[in-house]
Amino acid sequence: MKSKFSIKEFIIITIGMVMVAGGLYYFLNPNNLATGGAFGLAVVLSSFFPKLNVGLLMMMINGALFIIAFLFIGSGFGAKTIYASLGISGMVWLFGIVTPIKKSVTDDILIDLIFGVLISGVGMGIVFNQNASTGGTDIVAKVLNKFFHIGIGKGLFLSDFFITLVAGLRFGPKTGMYALLGVILNSYVIDSVIEGLSVCKEVTIISDRGKEIKKFIMGDLERGVTVYDAKGAYTGEIKEVMITVMSQKEFIRLRRFIREEDPKAFITVNNVHEVLGEGFKDIVE
């Protein structure tokens, strides 16, 4: 099982962590918007124990969930999750000490909710895309995704729904309903970010300059090509069909090359939201 934690992954995950912590602390926390996860539960608990920092409570909650990550996800995921969840909790705790805030940033709960969810949701999507988690019920969502193929955002909604109900009982129905709205928006933001970061292009090409195109794909782009013969129904001619999968940037280069090499080539392109195997993501992580 893959367990390496590369410098690139460290940097990307850290960027996501900063976004999550900033969105939670500066926009959601002042409004008691317990939008699920360890943060939502910490917000509720902090209302009972006001002397305890929300970040500290998040650390305590996440600590109780690490065992689940190691047992059901694996050591690689667990190591990244420990870093991400403790890092986010630590950042929230540090923000509370360095820049303590007592009221909303905009004095508009809806605007704070939207920006808080967008910023933190994008950050969570970045972290999830690195096979990690921001801790809390994100771990539960990752387990649901792995074993039941439920979208991570939808899994978060299921696991966080109970926390928003508790928040509604503690802070009132209005705040609880806003928190529930935040959970719903968060699920869509996360799934959209993950799909956007993972999208590739599946390209099908029919061309009389197939030899040159295959050479460019395999040599310049360092991608594989699947080739088969197909018969045209109208002309009856046998044509060589090439299929390849690549990143969006690589497809731009390929399209430019084909335009110069064979302007009459026939090309179809599909978006592929996940590619596993050599040259892409490992099948087992």
Stockholm file with secondary structure:
# STOCKHOLM 1.0

chainA/1-285         MKSKFSIKEFIIITIGMVMVAGGLYYFLNPNNLATGGAFGLAVVLSSFFPKLNVGLLMMMINGALFIIAFLFIGSGFGAKTIYASLGISGMVWLFGIVTPIKKSVTDDILIDLIFGVLISGVGMGIVFNQNASTGGTDIVAKVLNKFFHIGIGKGLFLSDFFITLVAGLRFGPKTGMYALLGVILNSYVIDSVIEGLSVCKEVTIISDRGKEIKKFIMGDLERGVTVYDAKGAYTGEIKEVMITVMSQKEFIRLRRFIREEDPKAFITVNNVHEVLGEGFKDIVE
#=GR chainA/1-285 SS CCCCCCHHHHHHHHHHHHHHHHHIIIIIGGGTCCCSHHHHHHHHHHHHCTTSCHHHHHHHHHHHHHHHHHHHTCHHHHHHHHHHHHHHHHHHHHHHHHSCCCSCSSSCHHHHHHHHHHHHHHHHHHHHHTTCCCSTHHHHHHHHHHHHCCCHHHHHHHHHHHHHHHHHHHHCHHHHHHHHHHHHHHHHHHHHHHHHHHCEEEEEEECTTHHHHHHIIIIISCCCCEEEEEECTTTCCEEEEEEEEECHHHHHHHHHHHHHHCTTCEEEEEEESCCBSTTSBCSCC
#=GC SS_cons         CCCCCCHHHHHHHHHHHHHHHHHIIIIIGGGTCCCSHHHHHHHHHHHHCTTSCHHHHHHHHHHHHHHHHHHHTCHHHHHHHHHHHHHHHHHHHHHHHHSCCCSCSSSCHHHHHHHHHHHHHHHHHHHHHTTCCCSTHHHHHHHHHHHHCCCHHHHHHHHHHHHHHHHHHHHCHHHHHHHHHHHHHHHHHHHHHHHHHHCEEEEEEECTTHHHHHHIIIIISCCCCEEEEEECTTTCCEEEEEEEEECHHHHHHHHHHHHHHCTTCEEEEEEESCCBSTTSBCSCC
//
